[in-house]
Amino acid sequence: MIKCLMFAVSATILISATASAAENSDFGLGIILGEPTGISGKLWTGGNSAVDGAVAWSMHNSASLHLHADYLVHSFSSRSVEKGRLPIYYGVGGRIKFSENNNDNFIGVRAPVGIEYLFETAPVDIFFEIVPILNLAPDTDFDLNAAVGARYFF
């Protein structure tokens, strides 16, 4: 029951963010595939900084609802392409994971590192990221996520 409530609250927040950011092309919404798989959102907060997050499903060990949010910094000077932009990004954030069996609920700190392609002529990005995670509760241990995704910017 709590998982259903958390999913409903998270989906409502994500939909509300989409509606309020629809006037601003700095907000993108799309999918993330891998570990986890679900809905991904990103809000550019400056020329090279952004906040991203996901409401997703994790299949690692046991099925679980995965919520994360990260603050990201992008380096645009490291790679050049003929069209579009190809920044490398890194950041820090948090993750909450609610498992079907309550023994696998986790709260942790994420450190995403990725590469993103921003299309020149379309409000779309695609990305690949690897994310080491330090789980802090209920036990301290390490985890690793990796995913690809795409977002459309409104």
Buried (B, 14 or more C-beta within 10 A) or exposed (E): EEBEEBBEEBEEBBEEBBEEBEEEEEBBBBBBEBBBBBBBBBBBEEEBBBBBBBBBBBEBEEEBBBBBBBBBBBEBEEEEEEEBBBBBBBBEBBBBBBBEEEEBBBEBEBBBBBBBBBEEEEEBBBBBBBBBBEBBEEEEEEBEBEBEBBBEBB
